[in-house]
């Protein structure tokens, strides 16, 4: 084998090795980003509940897993500035739902307001 063929072959193997290393590194980074365990998002939700539910204007907290986020329900848009952008690395999605009111069990209007809901 000539010297130039050996150098060319070494160069190709070196380039292939570099490409393989880069692909492996990128795939491991990508997998760590998308492979969020359910326990992680649930722990972040629990932390969000502890932090946010005592605050004025926060009506509720939930989460979703795909894409993973914490969802914060607010009574009014004016409370948006009090909510952080993320908790434990998870983005927060804000949903304004208005003031939450509970129905009084003794209320005669209850059955009329929700005809399809039956509480036993």
Secondary structure as GFF3:
##gff-version 3
##sequence-region A 1 120
A	DSSP	alpha_helix	3	34	.	.	.	ID=ss1
A	DSSP	alpha_helix	38	52	.	.	.	ID=ss2
A	DSSP	beta_strand	58	65	.	.	.	ID=ss3
A	DSSP	beta_strand	68	74	.	.	.	ID=ss4
A	DSSP	three_ten_helix	77	82	.	.	.	ID=ss5
A	DSSP	beta_strand	86	87	.	.	.	ID=ss6
A	DSSP	beta_strand	90	96	.	.	.	ID=ss7
A	DSSP	alpha_helix	109	113	.	.	.	ID=ss8
###
